[in-house]
Amino acid sequence: QVQLVESGGGLVQAGGSLRLSCAASGRALSSYHMGWFRQAPGKEREFVATISWTGGLTYYKESVKGRFTISRDNAKNTVFLQMNSLQPEDTAVYSCAAKQRTSGPSSDVNVGSFGSWGQGTQVTVSS
């Protein structure tokens, strides 16, 4: 099973940017569709973005379209989430997740369809 470790979170003012990284080990990242999810206090975990194993297909939560960009470097076993124009409502713990490419499409953004998760990184946006 793949192990995932996120980094890059922090405190930023509204309008600022952060770049999250998710480093994978144990298995080749190219075997997996990848996703970023977030969970704010008192709320359920929600989909933010997914990317297919080739990087050719991406899907975004409506509220982050045009602000966030998911990408991957399979040679470096790393997935990224570039977040621009951050808003206080983006405050949450962000986690990356992996789904074996044989178990379903990257367009299935349900939390339960992803089998491997990182521990998460805190993103806090101040107003």
Secondary structure, 3 states (H helix, E strand, C coil): CCEEEEECCEEEECCCCEEEEEEEECCCHHHEEEEEEEECCCCCCEEEEEECCCCCCEEECHHHCCCEEEEEEHHHCEEEEEECCCCHHHCEEEEEEEEECCCCCCCCCCHHHCCEECCCEEEEEEC
